[in-house]
Each structure stands twice: as C-alpha cells, then as structure tokens.
Amino acid sequence: MASRAPVATGRLLGGFRKWYYNLCGFNKLGLMRDDTILEDSDVKEALRRLPEPQYNDRMFRVKRALDLSMKQQILPKDQWTKYEEDIRYLTPYLEEVIRERNEREEWMKK
C-alpha cells in the first residue's frame, strides 16, 4: 500500500501543474513558458546563444501573442500550447549564462 501513495501524489501534483499551466493563460496565445521570462541581461545573453531556428520560432510566437493581445483575442483551442508540448528551450542556456556570471563574480572577489 505504501508504494501507491507516491504514485497518487505524483499524479495529483501533475494534475495541479497542468491546471495551473492552463490558468496562467499564456498558452492560449501560443506562447511557451520560457517565452514569458522577463528579459534581464542574463536572459538577453541566453537568447543570443539560442540556435537561429529556435530564436526565430520564439520571435514568431511573441509577435503573434502581441498581435492577439492588442486585438483582445486568443487562438482557437486546437492551437493552444499544450502542457506536454511546452519544452524549456531557453532554460539550459540561461542556467549556463548564470553559472558563468557567478563564476566570474567569484573570480573577481579573489
């Protein structure tokens, strides 16, 4: 019986994540989670490192979302970004940029 509890908890947590993801609303504009990260200097550097096709895809999604937002519209439901399809495309680059910046800052302290 004890082995079923973590499975049930995991399913419940997954269901909550999916619910919250849809509640946020950015997916209704065709955006991915990483498209919504506030652009500070670290994010700008991570974006600079993105492969061109990924960068172009991001720019298309952002421009489309801005256009929809100005028109106060959302995409048809079949075009919403699905929780399962939302990949963290920028996160690995951002983590690398932050790690490098932290290393530089530590080096400068010495």
N, C-alpha and C positions, 0 to 999 in steps of 0.2 A: 504494500500500500504506500509506503513512504516514497517509492520511486515515481509514483504517479503525480505527486504534489508538484515537483519542479516542472513537469511537462504541462500541467494545467496552468501553473503560474506563468510559464513562458508563453503559452497560447493567449492567456488573458493580457499579458503585457504587450504581446504582438498586436492583439486586437485594439488595445488602447492607443498604441503608437499609430496604427492605421487610422483610427478615428480622429486623433489629434492632427495627423498629417492633412486629412481632408478638411478639418475645421480651419486650419490656417488659411486656406484659400488660394495660395499662390499656384497650386497645381491646376486650378480652374482657368488660369491664364496661360497654361502651358509651360510654366517655369519649373525648374528643379530646385531642390533645397539649396544647392551651392550657388544658384543664381541670385539668391536673396542675401548673401553675406555682404555686410557693409564694407565698402571699398576703402580700407585704410592702406597705408604704404605696403604692408605685408601682402595684402590681397592683390594689390596692383602688381607687385613683383611676381606673385604666383600666376596671375593672368598672363603676364608677359612670357612666362615659361610654358604655358599651355601649347600643345601642338595646334597648328593653324586650323585644322578641321574642327577641333573641339571649341576653339575660340570663336570661329565663325558660327557654329551651332548656338553657342551661348548668346552671341550678339543678335542672332535671329530671334531667339526666344525672348530676350529682353525687349527688343524693339516691338515685337508683336504684342507683348504684355503691356507696354506703354501705350500702344495704339488702342488696344482693347480697353484699358483703364480710362483713357481720355473719352472714349465713346460710351463708357459705363456699361460694357458688355463683358461676357465671359465666353469661352469656347464651348462648342457643343460637347456634351458629356463624353462622347467617344474619343475626343481629342485631349481630354484632361490628362495630365501626367499621373500615371498610376504609381502608388507607393512602391510596388515591386519593381518598377522600371526606373525609379529615381536612383541614379548612381551618384556617389560622391566623387565626381570627376576632378574637382578643384582641391579637395581636402589633402590628397597626398603632396601636391605641390606646395600648398600653404603650410603644411606641417614641416616640410623641408626648409622653406624660407624662414619660418620662426626658429627652427633649430639652428640654422646658420646664423641668424641675428643674435640668438642667445649665446652662441659660441663666440661671436665677435665681441659681444659685450663683456663676457667673462675674460677674454683675452686682453681687452682694453683696461680692465681693472688691475691687471698684474703689472 
